[in-house]
Amino acid sequence: MRARQADLLHLSGVLDAALEYEDYISEVNSGSRVADHSHWLYLSLTRATS
């Protein structure tokens, strides 16, 4: 049961990161944010793996 909970938490983190990336891309495409993919990727991977 613990392994399943850990898997669900991990998947939740991955889903959150994907949704944040979608928002990020929308902001970059609209010109309201400067693209910095490496910084975003670092933050997302850190969040998804912790």
N, C-alpha and C positions, 0 to 999 in steps of 0.2 A: 504494500500500500504506500509506503514512503517513497519508493522508486517512482510510482505512478504520480504522486504529488509533485515530486521533483521534476518529472517530465512535463507535467502541466504548467508548472511555474516557468520552466524554460521556454515552452511554446508560447506562453503568455508574453514573456519578454521579447521573443522574436516577433510576435504579432505587433506588439507596441512599437518596436523599432521600425517595422515595415510601415506602419501608419504614420509615424513621425517622419520617415523618409518621404512618403507621399506628400505630406504637408510642406516639407523642406523643398522638394522639387517644384511644387506649385508656387512657393514664394520666390524661388530663383527664376522661374519662367515668367513671373509677373514683374520682375525687376525690383521687388521690394527687399531682396536679400542677395548678397554677393555669394557666389558659389565657392564653397570650401569643402569639397567632398572628403578629403582626407581627415579633416577635423571631425566632421559629422560621423564618418565611418568609425573612427576611434571611439567616440562617445557611445555610439550604438552598440558596437561589439562589446564594450566594457559593460554596458547595462545588460545586454542579453546574456552574457556569460557569468554574471555575478549572482 
